[in-house]
Amino acid sequence: MIVVKFGGTSLASAEAIRHAVNIVKNNPERRFMVVSAPGKRFKEDTKVTDLLYQVHRALREGGDYRLPLQEVKDHFSQIIEELNVSFDLDKEIDIIEKEMVQYETADYLASRGEYLNARIIARYLDWPFVDAGLLIRFRNHRLDEEVTYPLAGKVLKDMERAVIPGFYGKDEDGKITVFSRGGSDVSGAVIARSVKASLYENWTDVSGIMSADPRIVDNPRKVDWISYRELREMSYMGASVLHEEAVFPIRAAGIPIEIRNTMDPSAAGTRIVPVLPKEARAHTITGIAGKKGLSDLFIEKAMMNAEVGFGARVMNIIARNGVPYEHTPTSIDSMSVIVETAALEHCRNQIISEIDRELNPDRIIIEDGIALIAVVGEGLWQNVGFASRMFAILAEEGIHVRMIDAGFSEMNVIIGISAPQYEKAFRALYDGLQDLM
């Protein structure tokens, strides 16, 4: 049994939907189809989900929501007409207009793109439609796994096939709740876990996961195999083919994920597995990823190591200001906390003031313009001298390394550099480490 999920680009038009449906029909083991809202049909187009957020914003601010809602209707009307399916869109839009005023939540409106697309595709496929609100439960805005898996498994147990909207479920009070953007990937993983699928296929607009960012490196190698752990590291550092939380629902069940290209269904794609097969272990490096837009909160204090709980108190101050942290490299009398610069926008001075008042450091500064690059691979630990080679490559290019983070997992080495050197460093590492990839 295979669960398939199609992204917004793969379902943006009637032509794209026909293509996706043909992929599903070509393999009878593809029994559950999880769908996203329609994406862009052309460069200047607007995604349906973005239009629905515009509707909510206009509703909240007392503006005219009718124009973006009409654009949503026009997009679906074109799909319905070209697919030649019988579907009462006017009735559905009327229901949405009534309920959006009643619920007044962005989550409800944002979910309607997936809902309508799934209803239409189910009609076109002549498969049952199952509302995600009947299957997926949230508690405190997080997936409630204890309730969701048995609930979804029970509802879908006797169903031969079904089309299910991605991205949303319901909370403990019965209100529509959505995952973060791209969350249909998570929905597909939840359904795969719930029905005990043998494979979860995630169909998108690329032929798998690349070993580096194609916006920086020309024609990077496609990764054939990647472990769950490696994918988490790559996703966290910016490789965004798959939602970074999509592995959690199926990791414990050992269900593999395959990233496939809707426009090139014969391409092998990338298979994500719990344990790499023997042939994949020959590669020391699986990929290189990175991110910019970071800041270094640097704190220095003599005898800092003797103050029990010093680091915990710093992290508590950062947490209560609502700032998530990326990394915390330390030395005996100093520590750095790497955070997203945008997260400091509302509380930069407040954090400095609180740390100064509560911890009395000798020095505290925030430096913007930091970038991170991670070299990821479960084979790193087997390669003696890898780190020295990596830093020799950077030194030869005149790249000043500001931070080094290599954990005991021995699966990645992360460096911090100044943002203006990011692309140069990225390309140097990719070119210089080719024989290990």
C-alpha positions in Angstrom: 0.0 0.0 0.0 1.3 3.4 -1.0 0.2 6.8 0.2 0.9 9.6 -2.3 1.0 13.3 -1.6 1.0 16.0 -4.4 2.2 19.5 -3.8 0.6 22.7 -5.0 2.7 23.0 -8.2 1.7 19.5 -9.2 -2.0 20.4 -8.8 -2.1 24.0 -9.9 -4.2 23.5 -13.1 -6.5 21.0 -14.7 -3.7 19.8 -16.9 -1.5 19.3 -13.9 -4.2 17.4 -12.0 -4.8 15.1 -15.0 -1.1 14.3 -15.0 -1.1 13.6 -11.2 -4.1 11.4 -11.5 -2.5 9.4 -14.3 0.5 8.8 -12.0 -1.9 7.5 -9.2 -3.7 5.3 -11.6 -0.5 3.8 -13.1 0.1 1.9 -9.8 -2.9 0.2 -8.1 -0.9 0.2 -4.8 -1.3 4.0 -4.7 -4.5 3.9 -2.6 -4.6 7.1 -0.6 -4.0 10.5 -2.2 -3.2 13.6 0.0 -3.5 16.9 -1.9 -2.3 20.4 -1.5 -4.1 23.6 -2.5 -3.4 24.7 -6.1 -0.1 26.6 -6.5 0.9 29.0 -9.2 -0.1 28.3 -12.8 2.4 30.9 -14.1 5.1 33.2 -12.7 2.8 36.1 -11.9 0.0 34.0 -10.5 -0.8 33.9 -6.8 -1.1 30.6 -4.8 -4.6 29.8 -3.6 -3.5 29.6 0.0 -2.0 33.1 -0.3 -5.2 34.5 -1.7 -7.1 32.9 1.2 -4.8 34.6 3.7 -5.5 37.9 1.9 -9.2 37.2 2.4 -8.7 36.7 6.1 -6.6 39.9 6.4 -9.2 41.9 4.6 -11.9 40.4 6.9 -10.0 41.2 10.0 -9.1 44.7 9.0 -12.6 45.6 7.7 -11.5 45.7 4.1 -13.1 44.2 1.0 -12.4 40.5 0.9 -14.5 39.9 -2.2 -11.7 40.4 -4.8 -9.2 37.8 -3.4 -12.2 35.4 -2.8 -13.3 35.9 -6.4 -9.8 35.0 -7.5 -10.0 31.8 -5.5 -13.3 31.0 -7.1 -12.1 31.8 -10.6 -9.1 29.5 -10.2 -11.2 26.6 -9.1 -13.9 27.4 -11.7 -11.3 27.0 -14.4 -10.1 23.7 -13.0 -13.7 22.4 -12.7 -14.6 23.4 -16.3 -11.4 22.0 -17.9 -11.8 18.7 -15.9 -15.4 18.6 -16.9 -16.6 17.5 -13.5 -19.9 18.2 -11.8 -19.2 20.2 -8.7 -21.3 23.0 -7.1 -18.6 25.6 -6.4 -21.1 28.4 -5.8 -22.6 26.4 -2.9 -19.1 25.7 -1.4 -18.1 29.4 -1.7 -21.3 30.5 0.0 -20.6 28.1 2.9 -17.0 29.5 3.2 -18.3 33.1 3.3 -20.7 32.2 6.1 -18.3 30.2 8.2 -15.3 32.5 7.8 -17.4 35.3 9.5 -18.5 32.8 12.2 -15.0 31.4 12.9 -12.9 34.4 12.1 -9.7 32.4 12.0 -6.9 32.4 9.5 -6.5 28.6 9.9 -10.1 27.9 8.7 -9.7 30.1 5.6 -6.2 28.8 4.8 -7.5 25.2 4.9 -10.2 25.7 2.3 -7.7 25.5 -0.6 -6.8 21.9 0.2 -10.5 21.1 1.1 -11.9 22.3 -2.3 -9.0 20.8 -4.3 -9.5 17.4 -2.6 -13.2 17.5 -3.2 -12.8 18.3 -6.9 -10.0 15.7 -7.5 -12.1 13.0 -5.6 -15.0 13.8 -8.0 -12.7 13.6 -11.0 -11.1 10.3 -9.8 -14.4 8.9 -8.7 -12.8 8.1 -5.3 -14.3 8.8 -1.9 -13.4 12.1 -0.3 -12.4 12.0 3.4 -12.2 15.3 5.3 -8.9 15.7 7.2 -10.9 17.1 10.1 -12.2 13.6 10.6 -8.7 12.1 10.8 -6.1 14.5 12.3 -6.2 16.0 15.8 -4.2 18.8 17.3 -3.6 19.6 21.0 -2.1 23.0 21.9 -1.4 23.6 18.2 0.7 20.4 17.9 -0.2 17.2 16.3 -1.8 14.9 18.9 -0.2 11.6 17.8 -1.9 9.5 20.5 -5.3 10.4 19.2 -4.6 10.9 15.5 -3.0 7.6 14.5 -5.7 5.2 15.9 -8.5 7.6 14.8 -7.3 7.9 11.2 -6.5 4.2 11.1 -10.0 3.4 12.2 -11.7 5.7 9.7 -9.7 4.5 6.8 -9.4 0.9 7.7 -12.1 -0.5 5.4 -11.6 2.0 2.6 -10.0 0.8 -0.6 -9.1 4.3 -1.8 -9.6 7.9 -0.7 -8.6 11.5 -1.5 -7.7 13.5 1.6 -6.9 17.2 1.9 -3.5 18.0 3.4 -2.4 20.8 5.7 -5.1 20.8 8.4 -7.0 18.9 11.1 -9.1 19.9 14.1 -8.1 20.8 17.7 -9.6 19.5 20.9 -12.5 22.0 20.6 -13.3 20.9 17.0 -11.8 24.0 15.4 -9.8 23.8 12.2 -6.1 24.0 12.8 -3.3 24.0 10.2 0.3 22.8 10.2 2.9 25.4 9.3 3.3 26.2 5.6 4.2 23.1 3.6 2.4 21.1 6.2 0.7 18.8 3.6 3.9 16.9 3.7 3.2 16.2 7.3 -0.4 15.2 6.6 0.8 12.6 4.1 3.2 11.2 6.6 0.4 11.0 9.2 -1.9 9.1 6.8 1.0 6.8 5.8 1.6 5.9 9.5 -2.1 5.6 10.2 -2.8 3.1 7.4 0.6 1.3 7.9 1.7 2.0 4.4 4.7 0.3 2.9 5.8 3.6 1.2 5.0 7.3 1.3 5.6 9.0 -2.1 5.9 12.8 -2.0 5.4 14.2 -5.5 6.8 17.6 -6.2 8.4 19.7 -8.9 12.0 18.4 -8.5 13.5 15.0 -9.1 14.6 14.4 -5.5 16.8 16.0 -3.0 19.9 17.7 -4.3 23.3 17.5 -2.6 23.6 21.3 -2.6 21.5 24.4 -3.2 21.1 24.7 -7.1 20.9 28.5 -6.7 24.5 28.5 -5.5 26.0 25.4 -7.2 25.5 24.5 -10.8 23.9 21.1 -11.4 24.5 19.6 -8.0 24.4 15.8 -7.7 21.0 14.3 -6.8 21.0 12.2 -3.6 19.7 8.7 -4.3 19.5 7.6 -0.6 19.3 9.7 2.6 18.6 8.7 6.2 15.9 10.3 8.3 18.6 11.9 10.5 20.5 13.3 7.5 17.3 14.7 6.1 16.5 16.4 9.4 19.9 18.1 9.3 19.6 19.1 5.7 16.1 20.5 6.1 17.0 22.4 9.3 19.8 24.1 7.4 17.6 25.2 4.5 17.2 22.2 2.1 13.4 22.6 1.8 12.2 19.9 -0.6 10.3 18.2 2.3 8.8 19.8 5.4 11.3 19.2 8.2 8.6 17.7 10.5 7.4 15.2 7.9 9.8 12.4 9.1 8.5 12.3 12.6 5.1 10.5 12.1 6.7 7.7 10.1 10.3 7.4 11.6 9.3 5.1 14.4 7.3 2.9 12.0 10.2 2.7 9.6 8.2 3.7 6.5 10.4 5.0 3.7 9.7 8.2 1.9 10.3 8.8 -1.8 10.6 12.2 -3.3 9.4 12.1 -6.9 9.0 14.6 -9.8 5.5 14.9 -11.0 6.7 16.2 -14.4 9.2 13.4 -14.8 7.5 10.3 -13.1 10.0 7.9 -14.6 12.9 9.5 -12.7 14.1 7.5 -9.7 13.9 10.4 -7.2 15.4 10.2 -3.6 14.5 7.5 -1.1 14.5 8.5 2.6 15.1 5.5 4.9 15.7 4.7 8.6 19.1 3.0 7.8 21.1 3.6 4.7 21.7 0.6 2.5 25.2 -0.7 2.0 25.6 1.0 -1.4 24.8 4.4 0.0 27.3 4.1 2.8 30.2 4.4 0.3 29.6 8.2 0.3 31.1 10.1 3.2 29.1 13.2 2.5 25.4 13.2 1.7 25.0 16.9 1.1 25.9 20.5 2.0 23.3 23.0 3.2 23.2 26.4 4.8 21.3 29.5 5.9 21.9 33.2 6.2 20.1 35.9 8.1 21.5 35.0 11.5 23.0 36.9 14.5 25.5 36.0 17.2 24.6 37.0 20.7 28.1 36.9 22.4 28.4 37.0 26.2 31.8 37.1 28.0 32.4 36.9 31.7 35.4 35.8 33.7 34.9 32.6 35.6 31.7 32.0 33.8 32.2 28.2 34.0 32.1 28.4 37.8 28.6 29.9 37.9 26.3 27.0 38.0 23.3 27.5 35.7 24.8 30.5 33.8 24.0 29.1 30.4 20.6 28.0 31.4 19.7 31.5 32.7 20.9 33.0 29.3 18.7 30.6 27.4 15.7 31.3 29.7 16.0 35.0 29.0 16.1 34.3 25.2 13.1 31.9 25.5 10.9 34.2 27.4 11.4 36.8 24.7 10.1 34.3 22.2 13.3 33.8 20.3 14.3 30.2 19.2 18.0 29.5 19.1 20.1 27.7 16.4 23.4 26.9 18.1 25.3 27.6 21.4 29.1 27.3 20.9 30.9 28.1 24.1 34.4 28.5 25.6 35.4 28.6 29.3 34.7 32.3 29.8 32.3 33.1 26.9 29.3 31.7 25.1 27.5 32.5 21.8 23.9 32.0 21.0 23.1 31.9 17.3 19.6 33.1 16.5 17.7 34.3 13.5 18.1 38.1 13.1 14.4 38.6 12.3 13.5 37.0 15.6 15.4 39.8 17.4 13.5 42.6 15.7 11.1 43.2 18.6 13.3 42.4 21.6 17.0 43.0 20.8 17.5 45.8 23.4 15.2 43.9 25.9 17.4 40.8 25.8 20.6 42.8 26.2 19.1 44.6 29.2 17.9 41.5 30.9 21.1 39.6 30.5 23.1 42.6 31.7 20.9 43.0 34.8 20.5 39.4 35.7 24.0 38.0 34.9 26.3 41.0 35.0 28.6 40.0 32.1 31.9 41.7 31.3 30.8 42.1 27.7 27.7 41.5 25.7 27.2 42.2 22.0 24.9 41.2 19.1 26.6 40.8 15.7 24.4 40.5 12.7 25.3 39.2 9.2 26.2 35.6 10.3 25.7 32.6 8.0 26.0 28.8 8.7 27.1 26.0 6.4 26.6 22.4 7.3 28.4 19.4 5.7 26.1 16.4 6.4 26.7 12.7 6.1 26.5 9.6 8.3 29.9 8.6 6.8 31.7 11.5 8.3 32.9 9.7 11.4 34.7 7.1 9.2 36.8 9.7 7.4 39.9 10.5 9.4 41.2 14.0 8.8 37.9 15.2 7.2 37.7 18.4 9.4 41.3 19.4 8.6 40.7 19.0 4.9 37.5 21.0 5.1 39.2 23.9 6.9 42.2 23.8 4.5 39.7 24.3 1.6 38.3 27.3 3.4 41.7 28.8 4.3 42.9 28.5 0.7 39.9 30.6 -0.4 40.5 33.2 2.3 37.4 32.3 4.3 37.5 33.3 7.9 35.7 30.7 10.1 34.0 32.4 13.0 32.4 29.3 14.6 32.8 25.5 14.5 30.2 23.1 15.8 30.7 19.3 15.4 28.5 17.3 17.7 29.0 13.8 19.1 26.5 12.5 16.6 29.5 12.8 14.2 27.0 13.3 11.3 27.7 16.9 10.5 30.2 19.7 10.8 28.7 23.3 11.0 30.7 26.4 10.5 29.8 30.0 11.0 31.1 32.7 8.7 30.2 36.2 7.7 27.2 36.4 5.4 29.1 38.1 2.5 31.4 35.1 2.2 28.5 32.6 2.3 28.2 31.7 -1.4 32.0 31.7 -2.0 32.5 29.3 1.0 29.6 27.1 -0.1 30.9 26.6 -3.6 34.5 26.0 -2.4 33.4 23.2 0.0 31.2 21.6 -2.7 33.9 21.7 -5.3 36.7 20.7 -2.9 34.8 17.7 -1.4 33.4 16.2 -4.6 35.3 12.9 -4.2 33.6 12.2 -0.9 30.0 12.8 -2.2 
